[in-house]
Amino acid sequence: MLENLFVTLMAFMFEPMNFVYNIKYMVIGMVCIIIVMGVLILITTALNKLVPKFSKKKDKDNK
């Protein structure tokens, strides 16, 4: 039982080189997040430019 605990603790030990090896994956993930945010901003901007044109027409008709 004590051996199993030791093996489990060894599996969770911090190894600094693993952090260095995984920086590549972190950068790829951050770039993907920035791309998705940019696409969402572009879609939102496009919708904001289109929708007020239609809503202004409806406001004029109601007055």
PDB file with SEQRES, HELIX, SHEET and CRYST1 records, atoms N, CA, C and O in Angstrom:
SEQRES   1 A   63  MET LEU GLU ASN LEU PHE VAL THR LEU MET ALA PHE MET          
SEQRES   2 A   63  PHE GLU PRO MET ASN PHE VAL TYR ASN ILE LYS TYR MET          
SEQRES   3 A   63  VAL ILE GLY MET VAL CYS ILE ILE ILE VAL MET GLY VAL          
SEQRES   4 A   63  LEU ILE LEU ILE THR THR ALA LEU ASN LYS LEU VAL PRO          
SEQRES   5 A   63  LYS PHE SER LYS LYS LYS ASP LYS ASP ASN LYS                  
HELIX    1 AA1 LEU A    2  ALA A   11  1                                  10    
HELIX    2 AA2 PRO A   16  ASN A   62  1                                  47    
CRYST1    1.000    1.000    1.000  90.00  90.00  90.00 P 1           1          
ATOM      1  N   MET A   1       0.829  -1.194   0.000  1.00  0.00           N  
ATOM      2  CA  MET A   1       0.000   0.000   0.000  1.00  0.00           C  
ATOM      3  C   MET A   1       0.873   1.257   0.000  1.00  0.00           C  
ATOM      4  O   MET A   1       0.575   2.227  -0.696  1.00  0.00           O  
ATOM      5  N   LEU A   2       1.940   1.230   0.777  1.00  0.00           N  
ATOM      6  CA  LEU A   2       2.848   2.366   0.828  1.00  0.00           C  
ATOM      7  C   LEU A   2       3.550   2.565  -0.517  1.00  0.00           C  
ATOM      8  O   LEU A   2       3.838   3.693  -0.916  1.00  0.00           O  
ATOM      9  N   GLU A   3       3.823   1.456  -1.210  1.00  0.00           N  
ATOM     10  CA  GLU A   3       4.452   1.553  -2.529  1.00  0.00           C  
ATOM     11  C   GLU A   3       3.518   2.235  -3.531  1.00  0.00           C  
ATOM     12  O   GLU A   3       3.960   3.035  -4.356  1.00  0.00           O  
ATOM     13  N   ASN A   4       2.220   1.911  -3.453  1.00  0.00           N  
ATOM     14  CA  ASN A   4       1.245   2.529  -4.352  1.00  0.00           C  
ATOM     15  C   ASN A   4       1.163   4.032  -4.111  1.00  0.00           C  
ATOM     16  O   ASN A   4       1.047   4.807  -5.060  1.00  0.00           O  
ATOM     17  N   LEU A   5       1.222   4.438  -2.873  1.00  0.00           N  
ATOM     18  CA  LEU A   5       1.188   5.862  -2.548  1.00  0.00           C  
ATOM     19  C   LEU A   5       2.423   6.565  -3.098  1.00  0.00           C  
ATOM     20  O   LEU A   5       2.328   7.667  -3.639  1.00  0.00           O  
ATOM     21  N   PHE A   6       3.569   5.932  -2.960  1.00  0.00           N  
ATOM     22  CA  PHE A   6       4.817   6.515  -3.467  1.00  0.00           C  
ATOM     23  C   PHE A   6       4.772   6.639  -4.991  1.00  0.00           C  
ATOM     24  O   PHE A   6       5.197   7.657  -5.539  1.00  0.00           O  
ATOM     25  N   VAL A   7       4.268   5.628  -5.671  1.00  0.00           N  
ATOM     26  CA  VAL A   7       4.171   5.666  -7.139  1.00  0.00           C  
ATOM     27  C   VAL A   7       3.209   6.769  -7.564  1.00  0.00           C  
ATOM     28  O   VAL A   7       3.468   7.472  -8.541  1.00  0.00           O  
ATOM     29  N   THR A   8       2.115   6.927  -6.850  1.00  0.00           N  
ATOM     30  CA  THR A   8       1.149   7.976  -7.166  1.00  0.00           C  
ATOM     31  C   THR A   8       1.763   9.357  -6.965  1.00  0.00           C  
ATOM     32  O   THR A   8       1.565  10.242  -7.797  1.00  0.00           O  
ATOM     33  N   LEU A   9       2.491   9.556  -5.894  1.00  0.00           N  
ATOM     34  CA  LEU A   9       3.138  10.841  -5.654  1.00  0.00           C  
ATOM     35  C   LEU A   9       4.216  11.131  -6.689  1.00  0.00           C  
ATOM     36  O   LEU A   9       4.394  12.281  -7.088  1.00  0.00           O  
ATOM     37  N   MET A  10       4.927  10.117  -7.123  1.00  0.00           N  
ATOM     38  CA  MET A  10       5.959  10.307  -8.143  1.00  0.00           C  
ATOM     39  C   MET A  10       5.338  10.736  -9.472  1.00  0.00           C  
ATOM     40  O   MET A  10       5.961  11.473 -10.236  1.00  0.00           O  
ATOM     41  N   ALA A  11       4.126  10.284  -9.751  1.00  0.00           N  
ATOM     42  CA  ALA A  11       3.461  10.635 -11.004  1.00  0.00           C  
ATOM     43  C   ALA A  11       3.088  12.112 -11.024  1.00  0.00           C  
ATOM     44  O   ALA A  11       2.984  12.690 -12.106  1.00  0.00           O  
ATOM     45  N   PHE A  12       2.884  12.743  -9.877  1.00  0.00           N  
ATOM     46  CA  PHE A  12       2.465  14.133  -9.799  1.00  0.00           C  
ATOM     47  C   PHE A  12       3.599  15.086  -9.434  1.00  0.00           C  
ATOM     48  O   PHE A  12       3.348  16.232  -9.060  1.00  0.00           O  
ATOM     49  N   MET A  13       4.830  14.627  -9.539  1.00  0.00           N  
ATOM     50  CA  MET A  13       5.953  15.504  -9.210  1.00  0.00           C  
ATOM     51  C   MET A  13       6.114  16.568 -10.290  1.00  0.00           C  
ATOM     52  O   MET A  13       5.884  16.313 -11.472  1.00  0.00           O  
ATOM     53  N   PHE A  14       6.509  17.752  -9.867  1.00  0.00           N  
ATOM     54  CA  PHE A  14       6.726  18.860 -10.789  1.00  0.00           C  
ATOM     55  C   PHE A  14       8.088  18.719 -11.449  1.00  0.00           C  
ATOM     56  O   PHE A  14       9.113  18.614 -10.774  1.00  0.00           O  
ATOM     57  N   GLU A  15       8.085  18.720 -12.774  1.00  0.00           N  
ATOM     58  CA  GLU A  15       9.327  18.691 -13.522  1.00  0.00           C  
ATOM     59  C   GLU A  15       9.380  19.936 -14.398  1.00  0.00           C  
ATOM     60  O   GLU A  15       8.579  20.058 -15.325  1.00  0.00           O  
ATOM     61  N   PRO A  16      10.289  20.853 -14.136  1.00  0.00           N  
ATOM     62  CA  PRO A  16      10.329  22.122 -14.868  1.00  0.00           C  
ATOM     63  C   PRO A  16      10.468  21.963 -16.378  1.00  0.00           C  
ATOM     64  O   PRO A  16       9.934  22.785 -17.122  1.00  0.00           O  
ATOM     65  N   MET A  17      11.152  20.954 -16.848  1.00  0.00           N  
ATOM     66  CA  MET A  17      11.314  20.795 -18.292  1.00  0.00           C  
ATOM     67  C   MET A  17       9.991  20.464 -18.975  1.00  0.00           C  
ATOM     68  O   MET A  17       9.802  20.800 -20.144  1.00  0.00           O  
ATOM     69  N   ASN A  18       9.076  19.811 -18.264  1.00  0.00           N  
ATOM     70  CA  ASN A  18       7.762  19.554 -18.846  1.00  0.00           C  
ATOM     71  C   ASN A  18       7.034  20.863 -19.099  1.00  0.00           C  
ATOM     72  O   ASN A  18       6.302  20.983 -20.081  1.00  0.00           O  
ATOM     73  N   PHE A  19       7.223  21.847 -18.227  1.00  0.00           N  
ATOM     74  CA  PHE A  19       6.625  23.166 -18.442  1.00  0.00           C  
ATOM     75  C   PHE A  19       7.186  23.793 -19.707  1.00  0.00           C  
ATOM     76  O   PHE A  19       6.441  24.360 -20.506  1.00  0.00           O  
ATOM     77  N   VAL A  20       8.489  23.694 -19.891  1.00  0.00           N  
ATOM     78  CA  VAL A  20       9.131  24.264 -21.077  1.00  0.00           C  
ATOM     79  C   VAL A  20       8.639  23.559 -22.339  1.00  0.00           C  
ATOM     80  O   VAL A  20       8.395  24.209 -23.355  1.00  0.00           O  
ATOM     81  N   TYR A  21       8.494  22.247 -22.284  1.00  0.00           N  
ATOM     82  CA  TYR A  21       8.018  21.505 -23.450  1.00  0.00           C  
ATOM     83  C   TYR A  21       6.575  21.878 -23.803  1.00  0.00           C  
ATOM     84  O   TYR A  21       6.204  21.840 -24.976  1.00  0.00           O  
ATOM     85  N   ASN A  22       5.776  22.230 -22.831  1.00  0.00           N  
ATOM     86  CA  ASN A  22       4.363  22.516 -23.074  1.00  0.00           C  
ATOM     87  C   ASN A  22       4.085  23.972 -23.422  1.00  0.00           C  
ATOM     88  O   ASN A  22       2.942  24.319 -23.719  1.00  0.00           O  
ATOM     89  N   ILE A  23       5.094  24.828 -23.393  1.00  0.00           N  
ATOM     90  CA  ILE A  23       4.879  26.231 -23.756  1.00  0.00           C  
ATOM     91  C   ILE A  23       4.367  26.328 -25.187  1.00  0.00           C  
ATOM     92  O   ILE A  23       3.535  27.186 -25.482  1.00  0.00           O  
ATOM     93  N   LYS A  24       4.847  25.466 -26.081  1.00  0.00           N  
ATOM     94  CA  LYS A  24       4.399  25.471 -27.471  1.00  0.00           C  
ATOM     95  C   LYS A  24       2.876  25.281 -27.542  1.00  0.00           C  
ATOM     96  O   LYS A  24       2.197  25.988 -28.287  1.00  0.00           O  
ATOM     97  N   TYR A  25       2.351  24.346 -26.781  1.00  0.00           N  
ATOM     98  CA  TYR A  25       0.915  24.074 -26.803  1.00  0.00           C  
ATOM     99  C   TYR A  25       0.122  25.218 -26.173  1.00  0.00           C  
ATOM    100  O   TYR A  25      -0.990  25.517 -26.608  1.00  0.00           O  
ATOM    101  N   MET A  26       0.686  25.850 -25.161  1.00  0.00           N  
ATOM    102  CA  MET A  26       0.012  27.000 -24.553  1.00  0.00           C  
ATOM    103  C   MET A  26      -0.071  28.164 -25.534  1.00  0.00           C  
ATOM    104  O   MET A  26      -1.096  28.842 -25.605  1.00  0.00           O  
ATOM    105  N   VAL A  27       0.996  28.399 -26.287  1.00  0.00           N  
ATOM    106  CA  VAL A  27       1.003  29.483 -27.271  1.00  0.00           C  
ATOM    107  C   VAL A  27      -0.013  29.199 -28.372  1.00  0.00           C  
ATOM    108  O   VAL A  27      -0.745  30.097 -28.787  1.00  0.00           O  
ATOM    109  N   ILE A  28      -0.063  27.958 -28.847  1.00  0.00           N  
ATOM    110  CA  ILE A  28      -1.038  27.592 -29.875  1.00  0.00           C  
ATOM    111  C   ILE A  28      -2.459  27.813 -29.357  1.00  0.00           C  
ATOM    112  O   ILE A  28      -3.310  28.324 -30.085  1.00  0.00           O  
ATOM    113  N   GLY A  29      -2.715  27.439 -28.132  1.00  0.00           N  
ATOM    114  CA  GLY A  29      -4.040  27.636 -27.537  1.00  0.00           C  
ATOM    115  C   GLY A  29      -4.401  29.108 -27.418  1.00  0.00           C  
ATOM    116  O   GLY A  29      -5.536  29.492 -27.703  1.00  0.00           O  
ATOM    117  N   MET A  30      -3.454  29.931 -27.002  1.00  0.00           N  
ATOM    118  CA  MET A  30      -3.726  31.361 -26.877  1.00  0.00           C  
ATOM    119  C   MET A  30      -3.979  32.005 -28.240  1.00  0.00           C  
ATOM    120  O   MET A  30      -4.846  32.869 -28.367  1.00  0.00           O  
ATOM    121  N   VAL A  31      -3.223  31.585 -29.263  1.00  0.00           N  
ATOM    122  CA  VAL A  31      -3.440  32.117 -30.610  1.00  0.00           C  
ATOM    123  C   VAL A  31      -4.824  31.737 -31.107  1.00  0.00           C  
ATOM    124  O   VAL A  31      -5.509  32.558 -31.717  1.00  0.00           O  
ATOM    125  N   CYS A  32      -5.242  30.511 -30.854  1.00  0.00           N  
ATOM    126  CA  CYS A  32      -6.589  30.084 -31.265  1.00  0.00           C  
ATOM    127  C   CYS A  32      -7.659  30.894 -30.546  1.00  0.00           C  
ATOM    128  O   CYS A  32      -8.655  31.274 -31.161  1.00  0.00           O  
ATOM    129  N   ILE A  33      -7.476  31.163 -29.270  1.00  0.00           N  
ATOM    130  CA  ILE A  33      -8.440  31.968 -28.520  1.00  0.00           C  
ATOM    131  C   ILE A  33      -8.517  33.373 -29.096  1.00  0.00           C  
ATOM    132  O   ILE A  33      -9.612  33.919 -29.232  1.00  0.00           O  
ATOM    133  N   ILE A  34      -7.384  33.968 -29.437  1.00  0.00           N  
ATOM    134  CA  ILE A  34      -7.370  35.320 -30.000  1.00  0.00           C  
ATOM    135  C   ILE A  34      -8.058  35.329 -31.362  1.00  0.00           C  
ATOM    136  O   ILE A  34      -8.782  36.274 -31.675  1.00  0.00           O  
ATOM    137  N   ILE A  35      -7.844  34.291 -32.180  1.00  0.00           N  
ATOM    138  CA  ILE A  35      -8.505  34.216 -33.484  1.00  0.00           C  
ATOM    139  C   ILE A  35     -10.013  34.129 -33.314  1.00  0.00           C  
ATOM    140  O   ILE A  35     -10.751  34.827 -34.010  1.00  0.00           O  
ATOM    141  N   VAL A  36     -10.483  33.289 -32.408  1.00  0.00           N  
ATOM    142  CA  VAL A  36     -11.928  33.143 -32.182  1.00  0.00           C  
ATOM    143  C   VAL A  36     -12.516  34.458 -31.679  1.00  0.00           C  
ATOM    144  O   VAL A  36     -13.597  34.855 -32.114  1.00  0.00           O  
ATOM    145  N   MET A  37     -11.816  35.139 -30.766  1.00  0.00           N  
ATOM    146  CA  MET A  37     -12.311  36.427 -30.276  1.00  0.00           C  
ATOM    147  C   MET A  37     -12.375  37.449 -31.409  1.00  0.00           C  
ATOM    148  O   MET A  37     -13.321  38.233 -31.478  1.00  0.00           O  
ATOM    149  N   GLY A  38     -11.382  37.449 -32.296  1.00  0.00           N  
ATOM    150  CA  GLY A  38     -11.390  38.365 -33.430  1.00  0.00           C  
ATOM    151  C   GLY A  38     -12.556  38.106 -34.359  1.00  0.00           C  
ATOM    152  O   GLY A  38     -13.192  39.047 -34.834  1.00  0.00           O  
ATOM    153  N   VAL A  39     -12.845  36.835 -34.625  1.00  0.00           N  
ATOM    154  CA  VAL A  39     -13.985  36.494 -35.477  1.00  0.00           C  
ATOM    155  C   VAL A  39     -15.286  36.956 -34.828  1.00  0.00           C  
ATOM    156  O   VAL A  39     -16.155  37.503 -35.506  1.00  0.00           O  
ATOM    157  N   LEU A  40     -15.425  36.739 -33.524  1.00  0.00           N  
ATOM    158  CA  LEU A  40     -16.642  37.180 -32.834  1.00  0.00           C  
ATOM    159  C   LEU A  40     -16.786  38.701 -32.863  1.00  0.00           C  
ATOM    160  O   LEU A  40     -17.893  39.217 -33.022  1.00  0.00           O  
ATOM    161  N   ILE A  41     -15.686  39.411 -32.711  1.00  0.00           N  
ATOM    162  CA  ILE A  41     -15.733  40.878 -32.772  1.00  0.00           C  
ATOM    163  C   ILE A  41     -16.140  41.339 -34.163  1.00  0.00           C  
ATOM    164  O   ILE A  41     -16.937  42.267 -34.299  1.00  0.00           O  
ATOM    165  N   LEU A  42     -15.600  40.700 -35.198  1.00  0.00           N  
ATOM    166  CA  LEU A  42     -15.972  41.072 -36.563  1.00  0.00           C  
ATOM    167  C   LEU A  42     -17.447  40.799 -36.844  1.00  0.00           C  
ATOM    168  O   LEU A  42     -18.115  41.620 -37.474  1.00  0.00           O  
ATOM    169  N   ILE A  43     -17.959  39.667 -36.390  1.00  0.00           N  
ATOM    170  CA  ILE A  43     -19.369  39.346 -36.588  1.00  0.00           C  
ATOM    171  C   ILE A  43     -20.247  40.349 -35.848  1.00  0.00           C  
ATOM    172  O   ILE A  43     -21.247  40.818 -36.392  1.00  0.00           O  
ATOM    173  N   THR A  44     -19.883  40.678 -34.617  1.00  0.00           N  
ATOM    174  CA  THR A  44     -20.658  41.631 -33.835  1.00  0.00           C  
ATOM    175  C   THR A  44     -20.651  43.003 -34.487  1.00  0.00           C  
ATOM    176  O   THR A  44     -21.687  43.665 -34.541  1.00  0.00           O  
ATOM    177  N   THR A  45     -19.510  43.438 -34.978  1.00  0.00           N  
ATOM    178  CA  THR A  45     -19.407  44.737 -35.642  1.00  0.00           C  
ATOM    179  C   THR A  45     -20.257  44.758 -36.903  1.00  0.00           C  
ATOM    180  O   THR A  45     -20.955  45.737 -37.165  1.00  0.00           O  
ATOM    181  N   ALA A  46     -20.204  43.690 -37.681  1.00  0.00           N  
ATOM    182  CA  ALA A  46     -21.001  43.620 -38.904  1.00  0.00           C  
ATOM    183  C   ALA A  46     -22.490  43.658 -38.589  1.00  0.00           C  
ATOM    184  O   ALA A  46     -23.249  44.349 -39.268  1.00  0.00           O  
ATOM    185  N   LEU A  47     -22.913  42.928 -37.576  1.00  0.00           N  
ATOM    186  CA  LEU A  47     -24.337  42.930 -37.207  1.00  0.00           C  
ATOM    187  C   LEU A  47     -24.778  44.293 -36.687  1.00  0.00           C  
ATOM    188  O   LEU A  47     -25.898  44.723 -36.965  1.00  0.00           O  
ATOM    189  N   ASN A  48     -23.921  44.978 -35.941  1.00  0.00           N  
ATOM    190  CA  ASN A  48     -24.273  46.303 -35.439  1.00  0.00           C  
ATOM    191  C   ASN A  48     -24.411  47.314 -36.570  1.00  0.00           C  
ATOM    192  O   ASN A  48     -25.197  48.255 -36.468  1.00  0.00           O  
ATOM    193  N   LYS A  49     -23.655  47.127 -37.642  1.00  0.00           N  
ATOM    194  CA  LYS A  49     -23.773  48.041 -38.772  1.00  0.00           C  
ATOM    195  C   LYS A  49     -25.012  47.740 -39.592  1.00  0.00           C  
ATOM    196  O   LYS A  49     -25.574  48.653 -40.196  1.00  0.00           O  
ATOM    197  N   LEU A  50     -25.459  46.496 -39.636  1.00  0.00           N  
ATOM    198  CA  LEU A  50     -26.630  46.123 -40.431  1.00  0.00           C  
ATOM    199  C   LEU A  50     -27.945  46.378 -39.704  1.00  0.00           C  
ATOM    200  O   LEU A  50     -28.893  46.887 -40.303  1.00  0.00           O  
ATOM    201  N   VAL A  51     -28.011  46.037 -38.439  1.00  0.00           N  
ATOM    202  CA  VAL A  51     -29.279  46.085 -37.698  1.00  0.00           C  
ATOM    203  C   VAL A  51     -29.801  47.501 -37.497  1.00  0.00           C  
ATOM    204  O   VAL A  51     -31.005  47.698 -37.662  1.00  0.00           O  
ATOM    205  N   PRO A  52     -29.000  48.495 -37.157  1.00  0.00           N  
ATOM    206  CA  PRO A  52     -29.575  49.836 -36.968  1.00  0.00           C  
ATOM    207  C   PRO A  52     -30.247  50.376 -38.223  1.00  0.00           C  
ATOM    208  O   PRO A  52     -31.186  51.164 -38.109  1.00  0.00           O  
ATOM    209  N   LYS A  53     -29.809  49.987 -39.410  1.00  0.00           N  
ATOM    210  CA  LYS A  53     -30.462  50.446 -40.633  1.00  0.00           C  
ATOM    211  C   LYS A  53     -31.903  49.976 -40.665  1.00  0.00           C  
ATOM    212  O   LYS A  53     -32.793  50.738 -41.044  1.00  0.00           O  
ATOM    213  N   PHE A  54     -32.146  48.746 -40.278  1.00  0.00           N  
ATOM    214  CA  PHE A  54     -33.501  48.224 -40.295  1.00  0.00           C  
ATOM    215  C   PHE A  54     -34.330  48.797 -39.157  1.00  0.00           C  
ATOM    216  O   PHE A  54     -35.518  49.063 -39.337  1.00  0.00           O  
ATOM    217  N   SER A  55     -33.736  48.989 -38.006  1.00  0.00           N  
ATOM    218  CA  SER A  55     -34.500  49.497 -36.869  1.00  0.00           C  
ATOM    219  C   SER A  55     -34.868  50.969 -37.069  1.00  0.00           C  
ATOM    220  O   SER A  55     -35.921  51.394 -36.595  1.00  0.00           O  
ATOM    221  N   LYS A  56     -34.045  51.753 -37.749  1.00  0.00           N  
ATOM    222  CA  LYS A  56     -34.376  53.151 -38.017  1.00  0.00           C  
ATOM    223  C   LYS A  56     -35.573  53.248 -38.943  1.00  0.00           C  
ATOM    224  O   LYS A  56     -36.401  54.144 -38.778  1.00  0.00           O  
ATOM    225  N   LYS A  57     -35.688  52.354 -39.911  1.00  0.00           N  
ATOM    226  CA  LYS A  57     -36.835  52.346 -40.815  1.00  0.00           C  
ATOM    227  C   LYS A  57     -38.114  52.041 -40.042  1.00  0.00           C  
ATOM    228  O   LYS A  57     -39.155  52.647 -40.296  1.00  0.00           O  
ATOM    229  N   LYS A  58     -38.039  51.119 -39.114  1.00  0.00           N  
ATOM    230  CA  LYS A  58     -39.226  50.756 -38.324  1.00  0.00           C  
ATOM    231  C   LYS A  58     -39.628  51.920 -37.415  1.00  0.00           C  
ATOM    232  O   LYS A  58     -40.818  52.171 -37.225  1.00  0.00           O  
ATOM    233  N   ASP A  59     -38.643  52.634 -36.850  1.00  0.00           N  
ATOM    234  CA  ASP A  59     -38.938  53.766 -35.976  1.00  0.00           C  
ATOM    235  C   ASP A  59     -39.623  54.883 -36.748  1.00  0.00           C  
ATOM    236  O   ASP A  59     -40.546  55.507 -36.224  1.00  0.00           O  
ATOM    237  N   LYS A  60     -39.201  55.152 -37.973  1.00  0.00           N  
ATOM    238  CA  LYS A  60     -39.815  56.196 -38.789  1.00  0.00           C  
ATOM    239  C   LYS A  60     -41.248  55.838 -39.159  1.00  0.00           C  
ATOM    240  O   LYS A  60     -42.114  56.712 -39.212  1.00  0.00           O  
ATOM    241  N   ASP A  61     -41.506  54.543 -39.419  1.00  0.00           N  
ATOM    242  CA  ASP A  61     -42.849  54.111 -39.790  1.00  0.00           C  
ATOM    243  C   ASP A  61     -43.804  54.212 -38.605  1.00  0.00           C  
ATOM    244  O   ASP A  61     -44.992  54.471 -38.800  1.00  0.00           O  
ATOM    245  N   ASN A  62     -43.317  54.014 -37.386  1.00  0.00           N  
ATOM    246  CA  ASN A  62     -44.175  54.047 -36.205  1.00  0.00           C  
ATOM    247  C   ASN A  62     -44.544  55.487 -35.801  1.00  0.00           C  
ATOM    248  O   ASN A  62     -45.542  55.678 -35.106  1.00  0.00           O  
ATOM    249  N   LYS A  63     -43.778  56.491 -36.211  1.00  0.00           N  
ATOM    250  CA  LYS A  63     -44.045  57.865 -35.785  1.00  0.00           C  
ATOM    251  C   LYS A  63     -45.110  58.500 -36.585  1.00  0.00           C  
ATOM    252  O   LYS A  63     -45.452  59.659 -36.349  1.00  0.00           O  
TER     253      LYS A  63                                                      
END                                                                             
